[in-house]
Amino acid sequence: MGHVNNARYLNWVQDAVLAHWNKIAPADDVATKAWVALKHEITYRKPAFLEDDVTAQTVLERFNGARAFYSTLIKRGEEVLAEVQSSWCCIDAKTLRPARIGEHLRMFFFPQGE
């Protein structure tokens, strides 16, 4: 039918969330932590087609313990194609066990306070 597979939206969300983490978190945290998706809730507004140039805009809404909650918009220009709410588990890159997100990260991700 010419539209992208629904799984592609999840790739876009994952790429956006990981890019957000890698850009903002301190190098030590980026090197020692990894992320596992726990849940995605996608509201599809309009289809994306194979040749579309899309962007994913993501915002970290909050984090608690080892969990982070993101909101992502998939857009074609100014047109919203999908809205995604997702939760992620922070894990220790060596042990692969859940890792608490340190409170020191609040100042990086929420500089004006939460």
Jmol script that loads the backbone (N, CA, C; Angstrom):
load data "model"
ATOM      1  N   MET A   1       0.822  -1.204   0.000  1.00  0.00           N
ATOM      2  CA  MET A   1       0.000   0.000   0.000  1.00  0.00           C
ATOM      3  C   MET A   1       0.865   1.267   0.000  1.00  0.00           C
ATOM      4  N   GLY A   2       2.179   1.119   0.037  1.00  0.00           N
ATOM      5  CA  GLY A   2       3.055   2.273  -0.058  1.00  0.00           C
ATOM      6  C   GLY A   2       3.377   2.961   1.248  1.00  0.00           C
ATOM      7  N   HIS A   3       2.750   2.561   2.342  1.00  0.00           N
ATOM      8  CA  HIS A   3       3.054   3.188   3.632  1.00  0.00           C
ATOM      9  C   HIS A   3       4.094   2.361   4.380  1.00  0.00           C
ATOM     10  N   VAL A   4       4.751   2.984   5.354  1.00  0.00           N
ATOM     11  CA  VAL A   4       5.766   2.268   6.120  1.00  0.00           C
ATOM     12  C   VAL A   4       5.094   1.298   7.090  1.00  0.00           C
ATOM     13  N   ASN A   5       5.805   0.246   7.400  1.00  0.00           N
ATOM     14  CA  ASN A   5       5.341  -0.748   8.353  1.00  0.00           C
ATOM     15  C   ASN A   5       5.268  -0.127   9.744  1.00  0.00           C
ATOM     16  N   ASN A   6       4.301  -0.546  10.528  1.00  0.00           N
ATOM     17  CA  ASN A   6       4.145  -0.006  11.884  1.00  0.00           C
ATOM     18  C   ASN A   6       5.399  -0.178  12.725  1.00  0.00           C
ATOM     19  N   ALA A   7       6.160  -1.242  12.495  1.00  0.00           N
ATOM     20  CA  ALA A   7       7.391  -1.469  13.257  1.00  0.00           C
ATOM     21  C   ALA A   7       8.406  -0.347  13.031  1.00  0.00           C
ATOM     22  N   ARG A   8       8.350   0.301  11.899  1.00  0.00           N
ATOM     23  CA  ARG A   8       9.291   1.396  11.612  1.00  0.00           C
ATOM     24  C   ARG A   8       9.114   2.549  12.595  1.00  0.00           C
ATOM     25  N   TYR A   9       7.885   2.789  13.033  1.00  0.00           N
ATOM     26  CA  TYR A   9       7.640   3.847  14.010  1.00  0.00           C
ATOM     27  C   TYR A   9       8.420   3.565  15.301  1.00  0.00           C
ATOM     28  N   LEU A  10       8.464   2.299  15.695  1.00  0.00           N
ATOM     29  CA  LEU A  10       9.211   1.929  16.899  1.00  0.00           C
ATOM     30  C   LEU A  10      10.701   2.164  16.716  1.00  0.00           C
ATOM     31  N   ASN A  11      11.215   1.917  15.512  1.00  0.00           N
ATOM     32  CA  ASN A  11      12.624   2.225  15.232  1.00  0.00           C
ATOM     33  C   ASN A  11      12.889   3.713  15.380  1.00  0.00           C
ATOM     34  N   TRP A  12      11.985   4.528  14.859  1.00  0.00           N
ATOM     35  CA  TRP A  12      12.159   5.980  14.957  1.00  0.00           C
ATOM     36  C   TRP A  12      12.149   6.439  16.411  1.00  0.00           C
ATOM     37  N   VAL A  13      11.243   5.885  17.194  1.00  0.00           N
ATOM     38  CA  VAL A  13      11.173   6.247  18.616  1.00  0.00           C
ATOM     39  C   VAL A  13      12.461   5.829  19.323  1.00  0.00           C
ATOM     40  N   GLN A  14      12.902   4.606  19.092  1.00  0.00           N
ATOM     41  CA  GLN A  14      14.134   4.133  19.725  1.00  0.00           C
ATOM     42  C   GLN A  14      15.319   5.011  19.336  1.00  0.00           C
ATOM     43  N   ASP A  15      15.443   5.329  18.061  1.00  0.00           N
ATOM     44  CA  ASP A  15      16.538   6.189  17.611  1.00  0.00           C
ATOM     45  C   ASP A  15      16.492   7.550  18.302  1.00  0.00           C
ATOM     46  N   ALA A  16      15.292   8.121  18.430  1.00  0.00           N
ATOM     47  CA  ALA A  16      15.142   9.444  19.044  1.00  0.00           C
ATOM     48  C   ALA A  16      15.469   9.414  20.530  1.00  0.00           C
ATOM     49  N   VAL A  17      14.976   8.414  21.248  1.00  0.00           N
ATOM     50  CA  VAL A  17      15.214   8.320  22.691  1.00  0.00           C
ATOM     51  C   VAL A  17      16.702   8.117  22.965  1.00  0.00           C
ATOM     52  N   LEU A  18      17.342   7.217  22.224  1.00  0.00           N
ATOM     53  CA  LEU A  18      18.772   6.969  22.453  1.00  0.00           C
ATOM     54  C   LEU A  18      19.616   8.184  22.073  1.00  0.00           C
ATOM     55  N   ALA A  19      19.255   8.870  21.002  1.00  0.00           N
ATOM     56  CA  ALA A  19      19.980  10.081  20.622  1.00  0.00           C
ATOM     57  C   ALA A  19      19.834  11.151  21.700  1.00  0.00           C
ATOM     58  N   HIS A  20      18.641  11.277  22.265  1.00  0.00           N
ATOM     59  CA  HIS A  20      18.385  12.249  23.342  1.00  0.00           C
ATOM     60  C   HIS A  20      19.274  11.944  24.549  1.00  0.00           C
ATOM     61  N   TRP A  21      19.296  10.683  24.979  1.00  0.00           N
ATOM     62  CA  TRP A  21      20.127  10.259  26.108  1.00  0.00           C
ATOM     63  C   TRP A  21      21.606  10.535  25.822  1.00  0.00           C
ATOM     64  N   ASN A  22      22.071  10.111  24.660  1.00  0.00           N
ATOM     65  CA  ASN A  22      23.490  10.255  24.316  1.00  0.00           C
ATOM     66  C   ASN A  22      23.922  11.713  24.210  1.00  0.00           C
ATOM     67  N   LYS A  23      23.013  12.589  23.805  1.00  0.00           N
ATOM     68  CA  LYS A  23      23.339  14.009  23.660  1.00  0.00           C
ATOM     69  C   LYS A  23      23.405  14.729  25.009  1.00  0.00           C
ATOM     70  N   ILE A  24      22.525  14.365  25.935  1.00  0.00           N
ATOM     71  CA  ILE A  24      22.379  15.139  27.175  1.00  0.00           C
ATOM     72  C   ILE A  24      23.093  14.524  28.374  1.00  0.00           C
ATOM     73  N   ALA A  25      23.076  13.224  28.499  1.00  0.00           N
ATOM     74  CA  ALA A  25      23.669  12.575  29.680  1.00  0.00           C
ATOM     75  C   ALA A  25      25.190  12.724  29.675  1.00  0.00           C
ATOM     76  N   PRO A  26      25.786  12.798  30.879  1.00  0.00           N
ATOM     77  CA  PRO A  26      27.253  12.850  30.971  1.00  0.00           C
ATOM     78  C   PRO A  26      27.878  11.581  30.383  1.00  0.00           C
ATOM     79  N   ALA A  27      29.090  11.712  29.862  1.00  0.00           N
ATOM     80  CA  ALA A  27      29.785  10.607  29.191  1.00  0.00           C
ATOM     81  C   ALA A  27      29.881   9.357  30.059  1.00  0.00           C
ATOM     82  N   ASP A  28      30.114   9.511  31.366  1.00  0.00           N
ATOM     83  CA  ASP A  28      30.198   8.347  32.263  1.00  0.00           C
ATOM     84  C   ASP A  28      28.895   7.557  32.275  1.00  0.00           C
ATOM     85  N   ASP A  29      27.781   8.265  32.310  1.00  0.00           N
ATOM     86  CA  ASP A  29      26.479   7.600  32.325  1.00  0.00           C
ATOM     87  C   ASP A  29      26.180   6.946  30.977  1.00  0.00           C
ATOM     88  N   VAL A  30      26.534   7.628  29.893  1.00  0.00           N
ATOM     89  CA  VAL A  30      26.328   7.050  28.562  1.00  0.00           C
ATOM     90  C   VAL A  30      27.129   5.759  28.423  1.00  0.00           C
ATOM     91  N   ALA A  31      28.347   5.748  28.946  1.00  0.00           N
ATOM     92  CA  ALA A  31      29.227   4.580  28.820  1.00  0.00           C
ATOM     93  C   ALA A  31      28.807   3.403  29.695  1.00  0.00           C
ATOM     94  N   THR A  32      28.146   3.674  30.811  1.00  0.00           N
ATOM     95  CA  THR A  32      27.854   2.598  31.766  1.00  0.00           C
ATOM     96  C   THR A  32      26.396   2.160  31.805  1.00  0.00           C
ATOM     97  N   LYS A  33      25.533   2.832  31.061  1.00  0.00           N
ATOM     98  CA  LYS A  33      24.103   2.521  31.074  1.00  0.00           C
ATOM     99  C   LYS A  33      23.626   2.152  29.674  1.00  0.00           C
ATOM    100  N   ALA A  34      22.587   1.360  29.627  1.00  0.00           N
ATOM    101  CA  ALA A  34      21.913   1.014  28.382  1.00  0.00           C
ATOM    102  C   ALA A  34      20.408   1.086  28.640  1.00  0.00           C
ATOM    103  N   TRP A  35      19.618   0.948  27.593  1.00  0.00           N
ATOM    104  CA  TRP A  35      18.170   1.109  27.718  1.00  0.00           C
ATOM    105  C   TRP A  35      17.422  -0.040  27.070  1.00  0.00           C
ATOM    106  N   VAL A  36      16.350  -0.450  27.728  1.00  0.00           N
ATOM    107  CA  VAL A  36      15.461  -1.486  27.215  1.00  0.00           C
ATOM    108  C   VAL A  36      14.051  -0.903  27.204  1.00  0.00           C
ATOM    109  N   ALA A  37      13.391  -1.026  26.080  1.00  0.00           N
ATOM    110  CA  ALA A  37      12.012  -0.542  25.988  1.00  0.00           C
ATOM    111  C   ALA A  37      11.092  -1.454  26.785  1.00  0.00           C
ATOM    112  N   LEU A  38      10.203  -0.855  27.557  1.00  0.00           N
ATOM    113  CA  LEU A  38       9.227  -1.614  28.334  1.00  0.00           C
ATOM    114  C   LEU A  38       7.839  -1.584  27.697  1.00  0.00           C
ATOM    115  N   LYS A  39       7.473  -0.399  27.180  1.00  0.00           N
ATOM    116  CA  LYS A  39       6.108  -0.239  26.667  1.00  0.00           C
ATOM    117  C   LYS A  39       6.067   0.926  25.692  1.00  0.00           C
ATOM    118  N   HIS A  40       5.313   0.735  24.614  1.00  0.00           N
ATOM    119  CA  HIS A  40       5.039   1.814  23.661  1.00  0.00           C
ATOM    120  C   HIS A  40       3.530   1.877  23.444  1.00  0.00           C
ATOM    121  N   GLU A  41       2.997   3.060  23.509  1.00  0.00           N
ATOM    122  CA  GLU A  41       1.597   3.277  23.160  1.00  0.00           C
ATOM    123  C   GLU A  41       1.578   4.277  22.017  1.00  0.00           C
ATOM    124  N   ILE A  42       1.147   3.826  20.840  1.00  0.00           N
ATOM    125  CA  ILE A  42       1.211   4.655  19.642  1.00  0.00           C
ATOM    126  C   ILE A  42      -0.197   5.035  19.203  1.00  0.00           C
ATOM    127  N   THR A  43      -0.387   6.327  18.983  1.00  0.00           N
ATOM    128  CA  THR A  43      -1.619   6.818  18.382  1.00  0.00           C
ATOM    129  C   THR A  43      -1.250   7.280  16.977  1.00  0.00           C
ATOM    130  N   TYR A  44      -1.753   6.563  15.985  1.00  0.00           N
ATOM    131  CA  TYR A  44      -1.474   6.896  14.585  1.00  0.00           C
ATOM    132  C   TYR A  44      -2.469   7.952  14.123  1.00  0.00           C
ATOM    133  N   ARG A  45      -1.950   9.042  13.586  1.00  0.00           N
ATOM    134  CA  ARG A  45      -2.799  10.127  13.089  1.00  0.00           C
ATOM    135  C   ARG A  45      -2.945  10.075  11.569  1.00  0.00           C
ATOM    136  N   LYS A  46      -1.813   9.859  10.873  1.00  0.00           N
ATOM    137  CA  LYS A  46      -1.796   9.808   9.409  1.00  0.00           C
ATOM    138  C   LYS A  46      -0.697   8.844   8.998  1.00  0.00           C
ATOM    139  N   PRO A  47      -0.811   8.220   7.835  1.00  0.00           N
ATOM    140  CA  PRO A  47       0.233   7.276   7.429  1.00  0.00           C
ATOM    141  C   PRO A  47       1.508   7.985   6.972  1.00  0.00           C
ATOM    142  N   ALA A  48       2.619   7.327   7.206  1.00  0.00           N
ATOM    143  CA  ALA A  48       3.899   7.749   6.627  1.00  0.00           C
ATOM    144  C   ALA A  48       4.128   6.861   5.417  1.00  0.00           C
ATOM    145  N   PHE A  49       4.629   7.450   4.351  1.00  0.00           N
ATOM    146  CA  PHE A  49       4.862   6.702   3.130  1.00  0.00           C
ATOM    147  C   PHE A  49       6.362   6.485   2.931  1.00  0.00           C
ATOM    148  N   LEU A  50       6.693   5.515   2.094  1.00  0.00           N
ATOM    149  CA  LEU A  50       8.071   5.058   1.952  1.00  0.00           C
ATOM    150  C   LEU A  50       9.062   6.172   1.625  1.00  0.00           C
ATOM    151  N   GLU A  51       8.676   7.149   0.853  1.00  0.00           N
ATOM    152  CA  GLU A  51       9.602   8.220   0.445  1.00  0.00           C
ATOM    153  C   GLU A  51       9.533   9.460   1.340  1.00  0.00           C
ATOM    154  N   ASP A  52       8.742   9.420   2.407  1.00  0.00           N
ATOM    155  CA  ASP A  52       8.587  10.582   3.280  1.00  0.00           C
ATOM    156  C   ASP A  52       9.858  10.880   4.066  1.00  0.00           C
ATOM    157  N   ASP A  53      10.095  12.158   4.271  1.00  0.00           N
ATOM    158  CA  ASP A  53      11.156  12.615   5.169  1.00  0.00           C
ATOM    159  C   ASP A  53      10.480  12.928   6.496  1.00  0.00           C
ATOM    160  N   VAL A  54      10.710  12.090   7.508  1.00  0.00           N
ATOM    161  CA  VAL A  54      10.047  12.267   8.797  1.00  0.00           C
ATOM    162  C   VAL A  54      11.065  12.630   9.875  1.00  0.00           C
ATOM    163  N   THR A  55      10.569  13.255  10.930  1.00  0.00           N
ATOM    164  CA  THR A  55      11.380  13.555  12.100  1.00  0.00           C
ATOM    165  C   THR A  55      10.688  12.984  13.328  1.00  0.00           C
ATOM    166  N   ALA A  56      11.488  12.697  14.324  1.00  0.00           N
ATOM    167  CA  ALA A  56      10.966  12.241  15.611  1.00  0.00           C
ATOM    168  C   ALA A  56      11.441  13.234  16.660  1.00  0.00           C
ATOM    169  N   GLN A  57      10.504  13.895  17.301  1.00  0.00           N
ATOM    170  CA  GLN A  57      10.809  14.855  18.359  1.00  0.00           C
ATOM    171  C   GLN A  57      10.437  14.211  19.683  1.00  0.00           C
ATOM    172  N   THR A  58      11.432  14.064  20.555  1.00  0.00           N
ATOM    173  CA  THR A  58      11.179  13.360  21.812  1.00  0.00           C
ATOM    174  C   THR A  58      11.447  14.252  23.008  1.00  0.00           C
ATOM    175  N   VAL A  59      10.688  14.010  24.061  1.00  0.00           N
ATOM    176  CA  VAL A  59      10.824  14.755  25.316  1.00  0.00           C
ATOM    177  C   VAL A  59      10.811  13.740  26.455  1.00  0.00           C
ATOM    178  N   LEU A  60      11.777  13.857  27.343  1.00  0.00           N
ATOM    179  CA  LEU A  60      11.757  13.062  28.566  1.00  0.00           C
ATOM    180  C   LEU A  60      10.770  13.724  29.510  1.00  0.00           C
ATOM    181  N   GLU A  61       9.675  13.023  29.799  1.00  0.00           N
ATOM    182  CA  GLU A  61       8.641  13.575  30.672  1.00  0.00           C
ATOM    183  C   GLU A  61       9.063  13.498  32.140  1.00  0.00           C
ATOM    184  N   ARG A  62       9.601  12.329  32.526  1.00  0.00           N
ATOM    185  CA  ARG A  62      10.021  12.134  33.913  1.00  0.00           C
ATOM    186  C   ARG A  62      10.803  10.836  34.013  1.00  0.00           C
ATOM    187  N   PHE A  63      11.494  10.681  35.138  1.00  0.00           N
ATOM    188  CA  PHE A  63      12.089   9.384  35.440  1.00  0.00           C
ATOM    189  C   PHE A  63      11.920   9.094  36.909  1.00  0.00           C
ATOM    190  N   ASN A  64      11.896   7.785  37.217  1.00  0.00           N
ATOM    191  CA  ASN A  64      11.662   7.341  38.581  1.00  0.00           C
ATOM    192  C   ASN A  64      12.356   5.988  38.741  1.00  0.00           C
ATOM    193  N   GLY A  65      13.275   5.889  39.682  1.00  0.00           N
ATOM    194  CA  GLY A  65      14.003   4.640  39.877  1.00  0.00           C
ATOM    195  C   GLY A  65      14.823   4.320  38.640  1.00  0.00           C
ATOM    196  N   ALA A  66      14.533   3.185  38.018  1.00  0.00           N
ATOM    197  CA  ALA A  66      15.231   2.778  36.797  1.00  0.00           C
ATOM    198  C   ALA A  66      14.400   3.055  35.541  1.00  0.00           C
ATOM    199  N   ARG A  67      13.241   3.675  35.709  1.00  0.00           N
ATOM    200  CA  ARG A  67      12.340   3.902  34.572  1.00  0.00           C
ATOM    201  C   ARG A  67      12.349   5.349  34.099  1.00  0.00           C
ATOM    202  N   ALA A  68      12.268   5.471  32.780  1.00  0.00           N
ATOM    203  CA  ALA A  68      12.160   6.786  32.151  1.00  0.00           C
ATOM    204  C   ALA A  68      10.927   6.773  31.252  1.00  0.00           C
ATOM    205  N   PHE A  69      10.236   7.902  31.202  1.00  0.00           N
ATOM    206  CA  PHE A  69       8.997   8.014  30.448  1.00  0.00           C
ATOM    207  C   PHE A  69       9.145   9.128  29.411  1.00  0.00           C
ATOM    208  N   TYR A  70       9.001   8.739  28.150  1.00  0.00           N
ATOM    209  CA  TYR A  70       9.200   9.655  27.029  1.00  0.00           C
ATOM    210  C   TYR A  70       7.919   9.871  26.245  1.00  0.00           C
ATOM    211  N   SER A  71       7.823  11.048  25.656  1.00  0.00           N
ATOM    212  CA  SER A  71       6.759  11.381  24.719  1.00  0.00           C
ATOM    213  C   SER A  71       7.451  11.740  23.403  1.00  0.00           C
ATOM    214  N   THR A  72       7.011  11.117  22.307  1.00  0.00           N
ATOM    215  CA  THR A  72       7.650  11.351  21.009  1.00  0.00           C
ATOM    216  C   THR A  72       6.587  11.645  19.959  1.00  0.00           C
ATOM    217  N   LEU A  73       6.858  12.657  19.147  1.00  0.00           N
ATOM    218  CA  LEU A  73       6.008  12.975  18.001  1.00  0.00           C
ATOM    219  C   LEU A  73       6.754  12.574  16.736  1.00  0.00           C
ATOM    220  N   ILE A  74       6.095  11.832  15.872  1.00  0.00           N
ATOM    221  CA  ILE A  74       6.622  11.509  14.553  1.00  0.00           C
ATOM    222  C   ILE A  74       5.934  12.469  13.593  1.00  0.00           C
ATOM    223  N   LYS A  75       6.752  13.250  12.854  1.00  0.00           N
ATOM    224  CA  LYS A  75       6.182  14.303  12.019  1.00  0.00           C
ATOM    225  C   LYS A  75       6.730  14.251  10.594  1.00  0.00           C
ATOM    226  N   ARG A  76       5.922  14.720   9.672  1.00  0.00           N
ATOM    227  CA  ARG A  76       6.325  14.987   8.292  1.00  0.00           C
ATOM    228  C   ARG A  76       6.121  16.485   8.136  1.00  0.00           C
ATOM    229  N   GLY A  77       7.207  17.232   8.155  1.00  0.00           N
ATOM    230  CA  GLY A  77       7.073  18.680   8.204  1.00  0.00           C
ATOM    231  C   GLY A  77       6.413  19.063   9.516  1.00  0.00           C
ATOM    232  N   GLU A  78       5.343  19.828   9.446  1.00  0.00           N
ATOM    233  CA  GLU A  78       4.596  20.211  10.646  1.00  0.00           C
ATOM    234  C   GLU A  78       3.436  19.259  10.940  1.00  0.00           C
ATOM    235  N   GLU A  79       3.219  18.308  10.068  1.00  0.00           N
ATOM    236  CA  GLU A  79       2.100  17.376  10.178  1.00  0.00           C
ATOM    237  C   GLU A  79       2.445  16.218  11.122  1.00  0.00           C
ATOM    238  N   VAL A  80       1.650  16.047  12.164  1.00  0.00           N
ATOM    239  CA  VAL A  80       1.875  14.961  13.125  1.00  0.00           C
ATOM    240  C   VAL A  80       1.322  13.665  12.540  1.00  0.00           C
ATOM    241  N   LEU A  81       2.207  12.671  12.406  1.00  0.00           N
ATOM    242  CA  LEU A  81       1.811  11.370  11.891  1.00  0.00           C
ATOM    243  C   LEU A  81       1.457  10.405  13.017  1.00  0.00           C
ATOM    244  N   ALA A  82       2.183  10.525  14.138  1.00  0.00           N
ATOM    245  CA  ALA A  82       1.928   9.629  15.271  1.00  0.00           C
ATOM    246  C   ALA A  82       2.409  10.269  16.559  1.00  0.00           C
ATOM    247  N   GLU A  83       1.731   9.922  17.639  1.00  0.00           N
ATOM    248  CA  GLU A  83       2.122  10.331  18.982  1.00  0.00           C
ATOM    249  C   GLU A  83       2.434   9.065  19.751  1.00  0.00           C
ATOM    250  N   VAL A  84       3.593   9.048  20.417  1.00  0.00           N
ATOM    251  CA  VAL A  84       4.032   7.829  21.094  1.00  0.00           C
ATOM    252  C   VAL A  84       4.387   8.141  22.543  1.00  0.00           C
ATOM    253  N   GLN A  85       3.805   7.389  23.451  1.00  0.00           N
ATOM    254  CA  GLN A  85       4.167   7.421  24.859  1.00  0.00           C
ATOM    255  C   GLN A  85       4.937   6.130  25.108  1.00  0.00           C
ATOM    256  N   SER A  86       6.124   6.244  25.684  1.00  0.00           N
ATOM    257  CA  SER A  86       6.902   5.022  25.909  1.00  0.00           C
ATOM    258  C   SER A  86       7.578   5.058  27.269  1.00  0.00           C
ATOM    259  N   SER A  87       7.816   3.869  27.790  1.00  0.00           N
ATOM    260  CA  SER A  87       8.574   3.754  29.038  1.00  0.00           C
ATOM    261  C   SER A  87       9.765   2.837  28.766  1.00  0.00           C
ATOM    262  N   TRP A  88      10.850   3.154  29.455  1.00  0.00           N
ATOM    263  CA  TRP A  88      12.135   2.505  29.240  1.00  0.00           C
ATOM    264  C   TRP A  88      12.747   2.145  30.580  1.00  0.00           C
ATOM    265  N   CYS A  89      13.521   1.072  30.590  1.00  0.00           N
ATOM    266  CA  CYS A  89      14.237   0.669  31.794  1.00  0.00           C
ATOM    267  C   CYS A  89      15.720   0.905  31.562  1.00  0.00           C
ATOM    268  N   CYS A  90      16.325   1.631  32.483  1.00  0.00           N
ATOM    269  CA  CYS A  90      17.769   1.856  32.457  1.00  0.00           C
ATOM    270  C   CYS A  90      18.439   0.604  33.023  1.00  0.00           C
ATOM    271  N   ILE A  91      19.450   0.102  32.323  1.00  0.00           N
ATOM    272  CA  ILE A  91      20.168  -1.070  32.815  1.00  0.00           C
ATOM    273  C   ILE A  91      21.665  -0.785  32.879  1.00  0.00           C
ATOM    274  N   ASP A  92      22.329  -1.492  33.771  1.00  0.00           N
ATOM    275  CA  ASP A  92      23.779  -1.442  33.865  1.00  0.00           C
ATOM    276  C   ASP A  92      24.337  -2.164  32.642  1.00  0.00           C
ATOM    277  N   ALA A  93      25.225  -1.518  31.898  1.00  0.00           N
ATOM    278  CA  ALA A  93      25.737  -2.078  30.651  1.00  0.00           C
ATOM    279  C   ALA A  93      26.541  -3.360  30.859  1.00  0.00           C
ATOM    280  N   LYS A  94      27.127  -3.551  32.036  1.00  0.00           N
ATOM    281  CA  LYS A  94      27.917  -4.767  32.297  1.00  0.00           C
ATOM    282  C   LYS A  94      27.060  -5.908  32.829  1.00  0.00           C
ATOM    283  N   THR A  95      26.247  -5.622  33.838  1.00  0.00           N
ATOM    284  CA  THR A  95      25.470  -6.693  34.483  1.00  0.00           C
ATOM    285  C   THR A  95      24.140  -6.962  33.787  1.00  0.00           C
ATOM    286  N   LEU A  96      23.677  -5.988  32.996  1.00  0.00           N
ATOM    287  CA  LEU A  96      22.376  -6.049  32.324  1.00  0.00           C
ATOM    288  C   LEU A  96      21.209  -6.110  33.305  1.00  0.00           C
ATOM    289  N   ARG A  97      21.448  -5.639  34.514  1.00  0.00           N
ATOM    290  CA  ARG A  97      20.405  -5.562  35.542  1.00  0.00           C
ATOM    291  C   ARG A  97      19.869  -4.129  35.594  1.00  0.00           C
ATOM    292  N   PRO A  98      18.634  -3.956  36.032  1.00  0.00           N
ATOM    293  CA  PRO A  98      18.100  -2.591  36.154  1.00  0.00           C
ATOM    294  C   PRO A  98      19.017  -1.709  36.999  1.00  0.00           C
ATOM    295  N   ALA A  99      19.175  -0.471  36.557  1.00  0.00           N
ATOM    296  CA  ALA A  99      20.042   0.488  37.240  1.00  0.00           C
ATOM    297  C   ALA A  99      19.265   1.765  37.519  1.00  0.00           C
ATOM    298  N   ARG A 100      19.272   2.165  38.753  1.00  0.00           N
ATOM    299  CA  ARG A 100      18.600   3.393  39.156  1.00  0.00           C
ATOM    300  C   ARG A 100      19.196   4.573  38.375  1.00  0.00           C
ATOM    301  N   ILE A 101      18.312   5.457  37.926  1.00  0.00           N
ATOM    302  CA  ILE A 101      18.753   6.668  37.228  1.00  0.00           C
ATOM    303  C   ILE A 101      19.130   7.673  38.308  1.00  0.00           C
ATOM    304  N   GLY A 102      20.392   8.037  38.345  1.00  0.00           N
ATOM    305  CA  GLY A 102      20.902   8.896  39.408  1.00  0.00           C
ATOM    306  C   GLY A 102      20.239  10.260  39.460  1.00  0.00           C
ATOM    307  N   GLU A 103      20.008  10.741  40.652  1.00  0.00           N
ATOM    308  CA  GLU A 103      19.395  12.058  40.844  1.00  0.00           C
ATOM    309  C   GLU A 103      20.242  13.180  40.242  1.00  0.00           C
ATOM    310  N   HIS A 104      21.564  12.935  40.129  1.00  0.00           N
ATOM    311  CA  HIS A 104      22.438  13.951  39.528  1.00  0.00           C
ATOM    312  C   HIS A 104      22.032  14.254  38.080  1.00  0.00           C
ATOM    313  N   LEU A 105      21.286  13.356  37.435  1.00  0.00           N
ATOM    314  CA  LEU A 105      20.887  13.564  36.039  1.00  0.00           C
ATOM    315  C   LEU A 105      19.755  14.577  35.893  1.00  0.00           C
ATOM    316  N   ARG A 106      19.044  14.862  36.977  1.00  0.00           N
ATOM    317  CA  ARG A 106      17.944  15.837  36.894  1.00  0.00           C
ATOM    318  C   ARG A 106      18.424  17.182  36.360  1.00  0.00           C
ATOM    319  N   MET A 107      19.602  17.622  36.802  1.00  0.00           N
ATOM    320  CA  MET A 107      20.074  18.943  36.361  1.00  0.00           C
ATOM    321  C   MET A 107      20.396  18.965  34.870  1.00  0.00           C
ATOM    322  N   PHE A 108      20.701  17.808  34.272  1.00  0.00           N
ATOM    323  CA  PHE A 108      20.976  17.757  32.841  1.00  0.00           C
ATOM    324  C   PHE A 108      19.687  17.726  32.028  1.00  0.00           C
ATOM    325  N   PHE A 109      18.724  16.912  32.478  1.00  0.00           N
ATOM    326  CA  PHE A 109      17.505  16.723  31.699  1.00  0.00           C
ATOM    327  C   PHE A 109      16.393  17.702  32.067  1.00  0.00           C
ATOM    328  N   PHE A 110      16.440  18.239  33.273  1.00  0.00           N
ATOM    329  CA  PHE A 110      15.423  19.188  33.725  1.00  0.00           C
ATOM    330  C   PHE A 110      16.107  20.391  34.359  1.00  0.00           C
ATOM    331  N   PRO A 111      16.817  21.194  33.581  1.00  0.00           N
ATOM    332  CA  PRO A 111      17.595  22.295  34.156  1.00  0.00           C
ATOM    333  C   PRO A 111      16.772  23.333  34.916  1.00  0.00           C
ATOM    334  N   GLN A 112      15.503  23.498  34.581  1.00  0.00           N
ATOM    335  CA  GLN A 112      14.640  24.461  35.278  1.00  0.00           C
ATOM    336  C   GLN A 112      13.816  23.794  36.355  1.00  0.00           C
ATOM    337  N   GLY A 113      14.109  22.550  36.662  1.00  0.00           N
ATOM    338  CA  GLY A 113      13.316  21.810  37.641  1.00  0.00           C
ATOM    339  C   GLY A 113      12.204  21.057  36.949  1.00  0.00           C
ATOM    340  N   GLU A 114      11.702  20.038  37.606  1.00  0.00           N
ATOM    341  CA  GLU A 114      10.672  19.180  37.012  1.00  0.00           C
ATOM    342  C   GLU A 114       9.307  19.717  37.190  1.00  0.00           C
TER     343      GLU A 114
END
end "model"
wireframe off; spacefill off
backbone 0.3
color backbone group
